Amino acid sequence: MKDLYDKKGLQTKESHEFGIKIEEVIRPIFKEYLEKGFSVRDLSHEAQAMVRDCELDYMMDIHMENAKKAKVNLERKKLNAEIEKKYGLTEKDWDYGTDGKQI
């Protein structure tokens, strides 16, 4: 995973570009709602809450994807163990056969 900050904690070019894109989206929305009379503090809190929601949604997606991969790996290990026990074949044998020649 890439970092938006370098080893000294400074913004990278991509971090700066990301910030500009976020600001381009948020600033007109803030202006619209400020003109309607809403508090800048309330708008800021709501925007931060939406960012946290996005973060949590993406974290859950990543977690669920990792959980699926772990389950597939566990299922594969169980299947490998059953095949080895029943037939005496390891996963390597599936590609090469018991005589060592590639299938």
OpenMM code with the backbone's topology and positions (N, CA, C; nanometers):
from openmm import Vec3, app, unit

residues = "MET LYS ASP LEU TYR ASP LYS LYS GLY LEU GLN THR LYS GLU SER HIS GLU PHE GLY ILE LYS ILE GLU GLU VAL ILE ARG PRO ILE PHE LYS GLU TYR LEU GLU LYS GLY PHE SER VAL ARG ASP LEU SER HIS GLU ALA GLN ALA MET VAL ARG ASP CYS GLU LEU ASP TYR MET MET ASP ILE HIS MET GLU ASN ALA LYS LYS ALA LYS VAL ASN LEU GLU ARG LYS LYS LEU ASN ALA GLU ILE GLU LYS LYS TYR GLY LEU THR GLU LYS ASP TRP ASP TYR GLY THR ASP GLY LYS GLN ILE".split()
positions = [
    Vec3(0.0842, -0.1165, 0.0000),
    Vec3(0.0000, 0.0000, 0.0000),
    Vec3(0.0894, 0.1237, 0.0000),
    Vec3(0.0544, 0.2202, -0.0802),
    Vec3(0.1342, 0.3422, -0.0909),
    Vec3(0.1025, 0.4381, 0.0235),
    Vec3(0.1996, 0.5223, 0.0568),
    Vec3(0.1825, 0.6240, 0.1610),
    Vec3(0.1636, 0.7606, 0.0976),
    Vec3(0.0821, 0.8438, 0.1621),
    Vec3(0.0652, 0.9817, 0.1172),
    Vec3(0.1709, 1.0735, 0.1784),
    Vec3(0.2504, 1.0190, 0.2714),
    Vec3(0.3549, 1.0974, 0.3366),
    Vec3(0.4876, 1.0243, 0.3239),
    Vec3(0.5945, 1.1018, 0.3124),
    Vec3(0.7267, 1.0400, 0.2999),
    Vec3(0.7790, 1.0003, 0.4379),
    Vec3(0.9018, 0.9504, 0.4433),
    Vec3(0.9584, 0.9008, 0.5691),
    Vec3(0.9781, 1.0110, 0.6724),
    Vec3(0.9831, 1.1355, 0.6277),
    Vec3(0.9956, 1.2486, 0.7194),
    Vec3(0.8590, 1.3025, 0.7625),
    Vec3(0.7518, 1.2416, 0.7125),
    Vec3(0.6176, 1.2857, 0.7483),
    Vec3(0.5656, 1.3997, 0.6631),
    Vec3(0.6347, 1.4268, 0.5539),
    Vec3(0.5934, 1.5357, 0.4657),
    Vec3(0.5022, 1.4834, 0.3555),
    Vec3(0.4138, 1.5721, 0.3082),
    Vec3(0.3220, 1.5356, 0.2006),
    Vec3(0.3984, 1.4981, 0.0744),
    Vec3(0.3520, 1.3927, 0.0082),
    Vec3(0.4048, 1.3594, -0.1235),
    Vec3(0.3259, 1.4386, -0.2275),
    Vec3(0.3703, 1.4335, -0.3504),
    Vec3(0.2992, 1.5005, -0.4595),
    Vec3(0.1564, 1.4471, -0.4699),
    Vec3(0.1424, 1.3147, -0.4573),
    Vec3(0.0099, 1.2532, -0.4655),
    Vec3(-0.0797, 1.2971, -0.3501),
    Vec3(-0.0228, 1.3151, -0.2322),
    Vec3(-0.0996, 1.3627, -0.1173),
    Vec3(-0.1518, 1.5030, -0.1441),
    Vec3(-0.0666, 1.5879, -0.1974),
    Vec3(-0.1060, 1.7247, -0.2298),
    Vec3(-0.2176, 1.7248, -0.3340),
    Vec3(-0.2027, 1.6429, -0.4382),
    Vec3(-0.3058, 1.6333, -0.5431),
    Vec3(-0.4384, 1.5834, -0.4851),
    Vec3(-0.4311, 1.4858, -0.3955),
    Vec3(-0.5505, 1.4319, -0.3317),
    Vec3(-0.6219, 1.5414, -0.2522),
    Vec3(-0.5455, 1.6167, -0.1747),
    Vec3(-0.6029, 1.7261, -0.0961),
    Vec3(-0.6714, 1.8296, -0.1831),
    Vec3(-0.6102, 1.8630, -0.2957),
    Vec3(-0.6694, 1.9601, -0.3884),
    Vec3(-0.8019, 1.9079, -0.4427),
    Vec3(-0.8053, 1.7802, -0.4807),
    Vec3(-0.9300, 1.7217, -0.5330),
    Vec3(-1.0406, 1.7238, -0.4284),
    Vec3(-1.0076, 1.6894, -0.3048),
    Vec3(-1.1067, 1.6914, -0.1971),
    Vec3(-1.1578, 1.8344, -0.1771),
    Vec3(-1.0667, 1.9292, -0.1724),
    Vec3(-1.1058, 2.0687, -0.1515),
    Vec3(-1.1952, 2.1199, -0.2645),
    Vec3(-1.1647, 2.0815, -0.3885),
    Vec3(-1.2459, 2.1246, -0.5021),
    Vec3(-1.3907, 2.0765, -0.4892),
    Vec3(-1.4094, 1.9613, -0.4288),
    Vec3(-1.5444, 1.9072, -0.4098),
    Vec3(-1.6124, 1.9718, -0.2892),
    Vec3(-1.5407, 1.9856, -0.1801),
    Vec3(-1.6011, 2.0312, -0.0552),
    Vec3(-1.6295, 2.1816, -0.0531),
    Vec3(-1.5381, 2.2607, -0.1039),
    Vec3(-1.5523, 2.4065, -0.0918),
    Vec3(-1.6856, 2.4582, -0.1476),
    Vec3(-1.7291, 2.4176, -0.2687),
    Vec3(-1.8582, 2.4686, -0.3178),
    Vec3(-1.9778, 2.4209, -0.2339),
    Vec3(-1.9669, 2.3004, -0.1797),
    Vec3(-2.0750, 2.2496, -0.0952),
    Vec3(-2.0824, 2.3314, 0.0332),
    Vec3(-1.9670, 2.3580, 0.0939),
    Vec3(-1.9639, 2.4415, 0.2144),
    Vec3(-2.0245, 2.5780, 0.1851),
    Vec3(-1.9819, 2.6376, 0.0755),
    Vec3(-2.0313, 2.7713, 0.0404),
    Vec3(-2.1834, 2.7711, 0.0277),
    Vec3(-2.2366, 2.6709, -0.0418),
    Vec3(-2.3821, 2.6599, -0.0608),
    Vec3(-2.4551, 2.6551, 0.0736),
    Vec3(-2.4059, 2.5734, 0.1655),
    Vec3(-2.4758, 2.5572, 0.2927),
    Vec3(-2.4483, 2.6714, 0.3902),
    Vec3(-2.3319, 2.7351, 0.3770),
    Vec3(-2.3072, 2.8553, 0.4572),
    Vec3(-2.4039, 2.9663, 0.4165),
    Vec3(-2.4272, 2.9794, 0.2857),
    Vec3(-2.5212, 3.0796, 0.2349),
    Vec3(-2.6641, 3.0498, 0.2800),
    Vec3(-2.6939, 2.9244, 0.3097),
    Vec3(-2.8263, 2.8872, 0.3623),
    Vec3(-2.8356, 2.9136, 0.5118),
    Vec3(-2.7224, 2.9525, 0.5732),
    Vec3(-2.7236, 2.9903, 0.7145),
    Vec3(-2.6735, 2.8855, 0.8110),
    Vec3(-2.6195, 2.7765, 0.7611),
    Vec3(-2.5703, 2.6726, 0.8511),
    Vec3(-2.4342, 2.7098, 0.9087),
    Vec3(-2.4047, 2.6542, 1.0257),
    Vec3(-2.2785, 2.6783, 1.0959),
    Vec3(-2.1636, 2.6057, 1.0252),
    Vec3(-2.0515, 2.6758, 1.0092),
    Vec3(-1.9337, 2.6134, 0.9483),
    Vec3(-1.8849, 2.4964, 1.0335),
    Vec3(-1.8992, 2.5093, 1.1645),
    Vec3(-1.8579, 2.3999, 1.2544),
    Vec3(-1.9463, 2.2769, 1.2323),
    Vec3(-2.0786, 2.2965, 1.2218),
    Vec3(-2.1686, 2.1833, 1.1963),
    Vec3(-2.1372, 2.1178, 1.0614),
    Vec3(-2.1125, 2.2002, 0.9607),
    Vec3(-2.0798, 2.1460, 0.8282),
    Vec3(-1.9500, 2.0658, 0.8338),
    Vec3(-1.8530, 2.1191, 0.9059),
    Vec3(-1.7251, 2.0500, 0.9195),
    Vec3(-1.7420, 1.9160, 0.9898),
    Vec3(-1.8203, 1.9143, 1.0969),
    Vec3(-1.8431, 1.7887, 1.1693),
    Vec3(-1.9129, 1.6865, 1.0796),
    Vec3(-2.0118, 1.7326, 1.0031),
    Vec3(-2.0841, 1.6407, 0.9144),
    Vec3(-1.9908, 1.5865, 0.8050),
    Vec3(-1.9077, 1.6736, 0.7483),
    Vec3(-1.8135, 1.6304, 0.6443),
    Vec3(-1.7143, 1.5283, 0.7013),
    Vec3(-1.6655, 1.5547, 0.8224),
    Vec3(-1.5731, 1.4601, 0.8858),
    Vec3(-1.6405, 1.3265, 0.9122),
    Vec3(-1.7668, 1.3305, 0.9519),
    Vec3(-1.8409, 1.2058, 0.9760),
    Vec3(-1.8547, 1.1263, 0.8463),
    Vec3(-1.8793, 1.1952, 0.7367),
    Vec3(-1.8924, 1.1259, 0.6077),
    Vec3(-1.7590, 1.0639, 0.5652),
    Vec3(-1.6497, 1.1341, 0.5916),
    Vec3(-1.5173, 1.0793, 0.5596),
    Vec3(-1.4917, 0.9549, 0.6440),
    Vec3(-1.5267, 0.9616, 0.7736),
    Vec3(-1.5097, 0.8430, 0.8603),
    Vec3(-1.5948, 0.7273, 0.8110),
    Vec3(-1.7185, 0.7572, 0.7671),
    Vec3(-1.8046, 0.6505, 0.7140),
    Vec3(-1.7412, 0.5858, 0.5911),
    Vec3(-1.6867, 0.6685, 0.5035),
    Vec3(-1.6190, 0.6131, 0.3840),
    Vec3(-1.5014, 0.5259, 0.4260),
    Vec3(-1.4221, 0.5750, 0.5216),
    Vec3(-1.3072, 0.4987, 0.5695),
    Vec3(-1.3516, 0.3635, 0.6243),
    Vec3(-1.4544, 0.3650, 0.7083),
    Vec3(-1.5026, 0.2403, 0.7678),
    Vec3(-1.5577, 0.1446, 0.6626),
    Vec3(-1.6314, 0.1992, 0.5647),
    Vec3(-1.6842, 0.1147, 0.4573),
    Vec3(-1.5708, 0.0455, 0.3818),
    Vec3(-1.4674, 0.1216, 0.3464),
    Vec3(-1.3550, 0.0625, 0.2732),
    Vec3(-1.2777, -0.0360, 0.3596),
    Vec3(-1.2630, -0.0046, 0.4887),
    Vec3(-1.1930, -0.0967, 0.5781),
    Vec3(-1.2703, -0.2274, 0.5903),
    Vec3(-1.4023, -0.2176, 0.5988),
    Vec3(-1.4847, -0.3388, 0.6059),
    Vec3(-1.4732, -0.4195, 0.4766),
    Vec3(-1.4734, -0.3499, 0.3623),
    Vec3(-1.4582, -0.4196, 0.2347),
    Vec3(-1.3260, -0.4954, 0.2307),
    Vec3(-1.2185, -0.4292, 0.2737),
    Vec3(-1.0862, -0.4927, 0.2749),
    Vec3(-1.0871, -0.6109, 0.3712),
    Vec3(-1.1456, -0.5917, 0.4898),
    Vec3(-1.1519, -0.6993, 0.5892),
    Vec3(-1.2296, -0.8193, 0.5353),
    Vec3(-1.3432, -0.7919, 0.4730),
    Vec3(-1.4254, -0.9013, 0.4192),
    Vec3(-1.3516, -0.9744, 0.3076),
    Vec3(-1.2817, -0.9013, 0.2223),
    Vec3(-1.2059, -0.9649, 0.1140),
    Vec3(-1.0946, -1.0520, 0.1720),
    Vec3(-1.0256, -1.0015, 0.2742),
    Vec3(-0.9205, -1.0805, 0.3386),
    Vec3(-0.9780, -1.2034, 0.4070),
    Vec3(-1.0958, -1.1891, 0.4682),
    Vec3(-1.1606, -1.3030, 0.5328),
    Vec3(-1.1979, -1.4097, 0.4303),
    Vec3(-1.2471, -1.3665, 0.3140),
    Vec3(-1.2810, -1.4620, 0.2080),
    Vec3(-1.1562, -1.5364, 0.1615),
    Vec3(-1.0460, -1.4624, 0.1438),
    Vec3(-0.9207, -1.5257, 0.1007),
    Vec3(-0.8722, -1.6249, 0.2054),
    Vec3(-0.8817, -1.5866, 0.3317),
    Vec3(-0.8384, -1.6767, 0.4394),
    Vec3(-0.9239, -1.8025, 0.4416),
    Vec3(-1.0542, -1.7869, 0.4200),
    Vec3(-1.1432, -1.9032, 0.4188),
    Vec3(-1.1090, -1.9942, 0.3025),
    Vec3(-1.0814, -1.9368, 0.1843),
    Vec3(-1.0441, -2.0173, 0.0681),
    Vec3(-0.9136, -2.0908, 0.0966),
    Vec3(-0.8166, -2.0216, 0.1581),
    Vec3(-0.6890, -2.0867, 0.1902),
    Vec3(-0.7088, -2.2000, 0.2906),
    Vec3(-0.7956, -2.1776, 0.3895),
    Vec3(-0.8236, -2.2816, 0.4879),
    Vec3(-0.8915, -2.4010, 0.4227),
    Vec3(-0.9896, -2.3726, 0.3360),
    Vec3(-1.0593, -2.4805, 0.2643),
    Vec3(-0.9596, -2.5593, 0.1787),
    Vec3(-0.8683, -2.4856, 0.1139),
    Vec3(-0.7694, -2.5519, 0.0283),
    Vec3(-0.6779, -2.6408, 0.1126),
    Vec3(-0.6360, -2.5907, 0.2284),
    Vec3(-0.5502, -2.6704, 0.3161),
    Vec3(-0.6218, -2.7973, 0.3619),
    Vec3(-0.7505, -2.7828, 0.3960),
    Vec3(-0.8280, -2.9000, 0.4381),
    Vec3(-0.8381, -3.0009, 0.3242),
    Vec3(-0.8672, -2.9520, 0.2033),
    Vec3(-0.8774, -3.0394, 0.0868),
    Vec3(-0.7434, -3.1069, 0.0594),
    Vec3(-0.6340, -3.0302, 0.0652),
    Vec3(-0.5009, -3.0881, 0.0445),
    Vec3(-0.4731, -3.2003, 0.1443),
    Vec3(-0.5101, -3.1767, 0.2708),
    Vec3(-0.4869, -3.2778, 0.3746),
    Vec3(-0.5701, -3.4033, 0.3473),
    Vec3(-0.6946, -3.3849, 0.3047),
    Vec3(-0.7805, -3.5003, 0.2737),
    Vec3(-0.7255, -3.5808, 0.1561),
    Vec3(-0.6816, -3.5113, 0.0520),
    Vec3(-0.6269, -3.5798, -0.0664),
    Vec3(-0.4987, -3.6527, -0.0316),
    Vec3(-0.4145, -3.5871, 0.0483),
    Vec3(-0.2884, -3.6514, 0.0869),
    Vec3(-0.3158, -3.7755, 0.1717),
    Vec3(-0.4118, -3.7648, 0.2640),
    Vec3(-0.4455, -3.8777, 0.3502),
    Vec3(-0.5067, -3.9925, 0.2688),
    Vec3(-0.5982, -3.9582, 0.1797),
    Vec3(-0.6709, -4.0605, 0.1048),
    Vec3(-0.5872, -4.1216, -0.0076),
    Vec3(-0.5129, -4.0366, -0.0815),
    Vec3(-0.4427, -4.0842, -0.2008),
    Vec3(-0.2899, -4.0797, -0.1895),
    Vec3(-0.2399, -4.0180, -0.0828),
    Vec3(-0.0957, -4.0078, -0.0674),
    Vec3(-0.0329, -3.9059, -0.1608),
    Vec3(-0.1137, -3.8123, -0.2111),
    Vec3(-0.0645, -3.7101, -0.3034),
    Vec3(-0.0558, -3.5751, -0.2334),
    Vec3(0.0560, -3.5074, -0.2562),
    Vec3(0.0683, -3.3716, -0.2048),
    Vec3(0.0304, -3.2753, -0.3168),
    Vec3(0.0190, -3.1483, -0.2842),
    Vec3(-0.0162, -3.0483, -0.3861),
    Vec3(0.0868, -3.0481, -0.4991),
    Vec3(0.2124, -3.0719, -0.4653),
    Vec3(0.3171, -3.0783, -0.5681),
    Vec3(0.2878, -3.1917, -0.6666),
    Vec3(0.2371, -3.3025, -0.6165),
    Vec3(0.2052, -3.4169, -0.7024),
    Vec3(0.0967, -3.3832, -0.8045),
    Vec3(0.0105, -3.2883, -0.7709),
    Vec3(-0.0970, -3.2538, -0.8638),
    Vec3(-0.0414, -3.2015, -0.9951),
    Vec3(0.0703, -3.1309, -0.9878),
    Vec3(0.1321, -3.0769, -1.1094),
    Vec3(0.2302, -3.1756, -1.1724),
    Vec3(0.2920, -3.2599, -1.0890),
    Vec3(0.4007, -3.3425, -1.1398),
    Vec3(0.3748, -3.4917, -1.1340),
    Vec3(0.2706, -3.5328, -1.0661),
    Vec3(0.2455, -3.6757, -1.0554),
    Vec3(0.3425, -3.7410, -0.9591),
    Vec3(0.3122, -3.8634, -0.9189),
    Vec3(0.3959, -3.9312, -0.8201),
    Vec3(0.5299, -3.9739, -0.8775),
    Vec3(0.5427, -3.9797, -1.0111),
    Vec3(0.6696, -4.0177, -1.0719),
    Vec3(0.7603, -3.8993, -1.0957),
    Vec3(0.7181, -3.7772, -1.0575),
    Vec3(0.8009, -3.6594, -1.0731),
    Vec3(0.7923, -3.5940, -1.2086),
    Vec3(0.7200, -3.6522, -1.3033),
    Vec3(0.7040, -3.5927, -1.4373),
    Vec3(0.5846, -3.4987, -1.4362),
    Vec3(0.6017, -3.3874, -1.5074),
    Vec3(0.4936, -3.2908, -1.5129),
    Vec3(0.3738, -3.3473, -1.5893),
    Vec3(0.2577, -3.3275, -1.5335),
    Vec3(0.1344, -3.3791, -1.5931),
    Vec3(0.0883, -3.2837, -1.7025),
] * unit.nanometer
topology = app.Topology()
chain = topology.addChain("A")
for resn in residues:
    res = topology.addResidue(resn, chain)
    for name in ("N", "CA", "C"):
        topology.addAtom(name, app.Element.getBySymbol(name[0]), res)
